[in-house]
Amino acid sequence: MTRPSSTYRLQFRNGMDFARARQLVPYLQHLGISHLHASPVMTVVKGSPHGRDVIDPNAVDPALGGLDGLRQLAGDLKAKGLGLILDIAPNHVAASLENPWWHSVLTWGKESPFSGHFDIDWSEKMTLPILDRDFAAEAASGRIRLALDPERGVLSLCYRGDFYPLHPETGPQALAARGDDLLLIAAPTAAFEGAAASTRAVIDEKEVVARILAEISHDPGRITAIHEAQPWRLVERKTARRQAGYRRLSRSADLVGLRLDDTRVFDDSHRLIIDLVREGTVDGLAILHIDGFSDPRAYLERLRAAVGSAYLIVDKRLAGSERLAAEWPVHGTTGGEIITALTGMMACRPGEASGPGNDGLRAETVREACKRQILTRDLESETAQLTLLAKALADRSHADLSRSSLAEAIRALIIALPVARTYATATHISERDREIIATARQQAQEGNRPEVREAIDFIWELLADDRIAVTLAGCTEFRARFQQLSGCVAARVPDDALLSTDTGSTARGGLPDGPAAFHASMRARAEAMPHGLSAVAPFGAACGGDTRARLHALAEAPDLWHTATGRWSALGAAVIRDPAGETAPEPDTERLLYNAIAAIWPVAGLEDSAAIRSLAADLKVFVQSQRHVSPQGPLPGTHPARALAGLIEGLFGNDAFLRDLDATLPPFIDAGLMNALAQTLIKLTMPGVPDIRQGSERGDFSLRKAGHRVFMLPSGILSEKPPATRTAFASYKQWLVATVLATRMKHPEGPFTGPYLPLDLSDGGAQALAFLRGAPQAFAITVAPRHTFGKTHPGSLHLTEDAMRGISITIPDRFYGRTVQSVLDGRKLVLGGEMPLTEALAGEPVALFVSA
């Protein structure tokens, strides 16, 4: 197994298949990539844009080119010296009729051979939240009818073109008094594998069958009786959060959790992916949603045993000083923690003390509000199920605790957790996790009623006392489900400044800020996770890396930005188009919209009319995907996303707004582009494996869910160095990425695999960040400006002489006298005790030196 030195993350579907990916291989080699990092490629529901709603984990999607196409792609990569890493999402599959396992469970209920594969609460009927209205209304309207599934030939209830299979033993009841011949349609069988064949119509009079089934369908009472006899219930979509009946991924009822703690389920769902690794087609796996697993360590140990030394990483966003569990047999994470580190460093303005301060406290409050909203709205069903389990344990322990107090206790503890989740097993909790829960317990008890504090203490004992876990029946399940729920909640909390309405606290989250905290996190990363991915837009990120870089620029001039948004708000009040009669957006959510517009406004401004039209459409999709838009949730009776959509339509039809916006944004755009180049160089040279999201080597101004566009294959890399200007940003960034990756390739065991050493600046790091990788015999120095707003000439992407005057980088004694060469312009320098910032940058946006 060859570990990657750099990866290129490609999103399949939306026009990208294996054939098109094969065309990209020469470009990836030229760019300096060692491994293609592919999104999930197993067979999914028709029309899936992302590939995580799998219907067959043991079949490569035919729409992408199938297994042969994947092997051909892997062969092309290997011929150029590249490898292949696959994303997998094994914790869940699609709760879709297209999924044969799920269809079997709907047909046979608990009797299905796959009933144990899914994490289903069998104490009551499964609920399928697919109806527009309640069942009685839909049955009365005739929209729910009895019919034969045209593909499987089984008797079903049909709704909006989908066929929900009847339990074979309920067929005779459904067709009672319709004649012996028709009963053959629903003849039951004891053989599960033959269920479809046994319920297939065996009479030829299809028109007669259709007429009789239509007659039954016209009787709402009969349809209701048939429905009540099934092992499932059709319910309104809006009730999904209250009565799912199975473990979901986040708030989506379209995905159902698998019981991967069961060896049989693991084997059934991993057969093909393990074969692909063992045969050498796949070199590594990235496991998505790891915090949703009941026992991540046990799963990873089982997977490691199956795939040997293959490269393994996990999708996990580490919080603050949190470290990846050392006992997990993986090489690192997909890089979500890089966002936290970079945001803290870039968003801290000069003169601010490192640490949360007042802004940090406010940001932490927003985070708590997000968690509370997710628990009480999006994951209400899971919270209720966990509460019922806690109540049963309390009764068994003779603890006089009400269901409501236990529910509040569970919410309070999850909200107070400083990390996504803990990892206690059935019999053991680590001292680290016990301390985390103790901290959350103390915070959760503050300001709560006595009965809730008592319930918090009881929950604490279930989670932190191994003696109780071993002796109290049901405690093991509670531990696992509590941890899974807290992980799902954390995954739903916005990671990004787009949900921060105060540009002065852009996405800070209450974490320590500034260069010192960044350096500390990088030193820890170099020691504990040197082979994890370094990504500025990892899986699930709210926006692209360059989008975030521009948001940081807004925070560099908050007064100017607030003044501008005040003008636009006045214009918006006059032009808002609201045919539904909605009230105007609240001020905070309206400012969120202006942040988003600024973050993805085209570099060419109004001259790029096509990009502006796409931007307006993207914004509408984005705000509609943000169900409540504001972390605090909507006011009763309001629909902020709809109101924002009306505002977008009005603003983008208003010439005065567009001209004002285009005149205001250039200095923010320049500062954002400087930030983007700085974070690009940092990502390419920090500890870890640089991960390039498709197309981001030329720019990534995107919003999550804002349209899945076809990825255009790059035409190539310029042979000559482009100018570092606003208009040439895309070409310069691509050249920078290729140049630095080529340097890494030349030194595979050189400075970029060595220790991390922070370098001090004479201004305390207010104007730039600098660090050294390696040792005196082989090292590299990275210099990246920060807080550049108003410190560049218009349209030029480099600091002015005035901005750099008097600032120098301190060089450690053991590197004195060493000669270094600039990777970007070829200059050679002999290191002394200090390196002036003007000499380091010398007209470039950033600087990278390697020992000569």
Buried (B, 14 or more C-beta within 10 A) or exposed (E): EEBBBBBBBBBBBBEBBBEBBBEBBEBBBBBBBBBBBBBBBBBBBEEBEBBBBBBBBBBBBEBBBBBEBBBBBBEBBBEEEBBBBBBBBBBBBBBBBBBEBBBBBBBBBEBBEBBBBBBBBBEEBBBBBBBEBEBEBBBBEEBBBBBBBEEBBBBBBBBEEBBBBBBBEBBBBBBEEBEEEBBBBBEEBEEBEEBBEBBBBEEEEEEEBEEBBEEBBEEBEBBBBBBEBBBBBBBBEEBBBBBBBBBBBBBBBBBBBBBBBEEEBBEBBBEBBBBBBEEBBBBBBBBBBBBBBBBBBBBBBBBBEBBEEBBBBBBBBBBBEBEBBEEBEBBBBBBBBBBBBBBBBBBBBEEBEEEBBEBBEBBBEBBBBBBBBBBBBBBBBBBBBBBBBBBEBBEEBEBEBEBEBBBBBBBBBBBBBBBBBBBBBBEEBBEBBBEBBEBBBEBBBEEBEEBBBBBBBBBBBBBBBBEBBEEBEEBBBBBBBBBBBBBBBBBBBBBBBBBBBBBBBBBBBBBBBBBBBBBBBBBBBBEEBBBBBBBBBBBBBBBBBBBBBBBBBBBBBBEBBBEBBEBBBEBBEEBBEBEEEBEBBBEBBBBBBBBBBBBBBBBBBBEBEEBBEBBBBBBBBBBBEBBBBBBBBBEEEBBBBBBBBBBBBBBBEBEEBBEBBBEBBBBBBBBBBBBBBBBBBBBBBBBBBBBBBBBBBBBBBBBBBBBBEEBEBBEEBEEEEBEBBBEBBBBBBBBBBBBBBEBBEEBEEBBBBBBBBBBBBBBEBBBBBBBBBBBEEBBBBBBBBBBBBBBBEEEBBBBEEEBBEEBBBBBEEEBEEBEBBBBBEEBEBEBEEBBBBBBBBBEBBBBBBBBE
